[in-house]
Amino acid sequence: EDGTSNIAEFLALAQTIEFCVENNIDVPIYSDSEVAIRWIEQKKCWTYQPPSEKNAELFRMITYSEKWLADNEYPNQILKWKTKL
C-alpha cells in the first residue's frame, strides 16, 4: 500500500533474482522499467516516496531487497523488455 509502480518493479526484479539464485536458475530476467533496472544495478531503490505507517511493510521489503542485493551475486542478465515491439 502507498507505493509506486517503480517500487513494485524493483521489488519484483529483486525477488525474481533471489528466487533464481536460490533455485540455481540462470536465465535472463526482463522488465519494461528502465528505472527499476537501474535501481537493481545500483542495488538501491532510489524512490522519492516517503515512508509512512501505510507503507511500512513496503519499506521493510525494500530494505531487505537492498541488503540481499548488496550481499549476493547473481548470474542472471537483467534486460529491458522491448515494449514497442
WOQUINOR-V274655 format. One record per helix or strand. SS is the DSSP state (~ for helix, > for strand). FROM is the first residue (numbers start at 1). LEN is the number of residues. Records with the same first field share a line. If there is no record, write none. Layout:
SS=FROM-LEN  FROM-LEN
//
This chain:
~=5-18  34-9  56-16
>=29-3  78-3
//
